[in-house]
Amino acid sequence: MGALLAVLGGLVLHPLHTTLTQLTYREADGTVEATVRVFADDFRAALKGKVTDSAAVIYLRSTFALADSSGRPLVPTWCGIRRTGDLLWLCLRAPAAHGLSGLRVRVGLLFDRYADQINIVQATYGGRRTALLFTSGDAPKPLP
C-alpha cells in the first residue's frame, strides 16, 4: 500500500504533458476536422503569452500538419477555440476529398517545451476508429 501511495504521489507532483487530437471526416463538405485538446497553461506557455486566435493559428501551423497520401500538404483553416475548465479545444478544417484513409498526420505540439510530451491522435472514419501516438522526433504518420 505504501508503494502505491508513493507512485500516486509522484503522479500528482509531475504533470502529464499530453495533447489529444480528434480527426473526423465530414462527408457533407468533404473536409477533415481536427479538434486539438491541450491544457491551457501548457499552451499559454508555448505561445509565450496570451492565447489569441492569431497566436494559436501561427503556433499550430508550425507544429501540426496534414498531407494527402502523395505527401501534398492540406491547408487547414481555423474554426475556433473554446475553453472548458483548464482545457482548450482548438479547431482546424482542411479539404480531404478522398477521406481520411492514407492521410499523413504530424502533431508536434509542445515538443519544444516538454521532453516527456506525448501527442495522441484519434481518427474516426469509415465506421472505424484508429489511433496514432507521437513523441519528439517522430515523422508524419499515415492513417490506415
N, C-alpha and C positions, 0 to 999 in steps of 0.2 A: 504494500500500500504506500509506503514511504517513497519508493522509487517512482511510482505512478504520479504522486503529488509533485515530485521534483521535475519530472518531464512536463507535466501540465503547467507548472510554474514557469518553466523555461519558455513554453509557448506563449504565455501571457507577456513575458518580458521581451520577446522577439516578435516584431510584427511580421505578418505574412505579406510578401510582395508578389502580388498576382494581378493579372487582368483577365477578364473573360470577354471574348468577342463572339457574338452570335451572328452567324450569316444565314440569311433567309432569302430564298428565291421568291420574287414577287412576279408571278406569271402574268398578272394583269398588265403590267407595263414592261416586262422583260428586264427587270433590274435585280441586282443583289443589294440587300440592305444589310449593313454592318452596324451592329449596336455594340459598343465597347463599354464594358463596366470597369471603372477604375476608382480606386479610393481617392477622394477629393484632396486630401493632404498630400498624397504622393504626386498627383497630377499638378497641383499648385506648385510643388517643389520643382517638378520638371520644367514648368513654364517660367519659373523664377519670378513669380508674381501672381497677379490676379488672373483668374480663369475667365477669359472672354471668348466669344465665338471665334474672332480672328486669330487669337493666340492658339486656341485649340486646333483650328484647321492647319495652321502653319506647322505645329508640332506633329499632328497626325500625318501630314504629307511627308514628313521626314522619317516616320517610324512605322507606317502602315502602308502596305501595297497589295494590290490585286492585279493579276495579269491573266490573259486568256491562255489556253493550252499551248499556243505557239510562243508565249512569252510577251505578247504585246500588252503594254500596260492599260488597265482600265482606269479612266479618270473619274474619281469619285466627286460627288457634290455633297455639300454639307446639308444635313437635315435637322440639326439642332442638338441641344444639350438640355438635360434635366437633372435635377438633384433629388436624391432620396436619402435623407439622413447624411451619412458620411460617404455616400457613393455618388459618382457622376455617371450618367449614361450618355455617351456620345454617339451621334448617328451620322452615317455616311451612306450614300447610294451611288451605284455605278451601273452602267448598262451591261447586261450579260445575256445577250440574245439567245445564246445556246445553253443557258442554265448554268448550274454550279459545277457539274462534273468536269474535272480536268482543270478548273481554275487553279492558279498558283497564288498562294497566300504568303505574306510575310508580316509578322507582327513583332516589332522590335521596341514596343513601348517600354520605357523606364530602364532599359538595359544600361543606359549611360548613368543611372542613379544608383542601382542596387545590384550587387554581384549575385544575389540569390533570386533575382526576378524570374518569374515563370509566367508565360502568356499562354492561355488556353483558348483555342478556337473550337466552337461547336457549329456545325453546319447541318441544316435541315433542308432536304430536297429529295424529290422522287420517292417519297414515302420512307426515307431512311434518315438516320442521324449519324454523323461521324464526328470525330474529334481529332484535333492536331495539338501538339504541345511544342512550344517554342522556348528555348533557353538562349542565352547570349551566344552569338556567333552562328546561329542557325541560318541556313539559306532558305529561300522561299520553298514551300512545300505544296504539292498538288493535292487537290481534293479527289478522292477516288471516283 
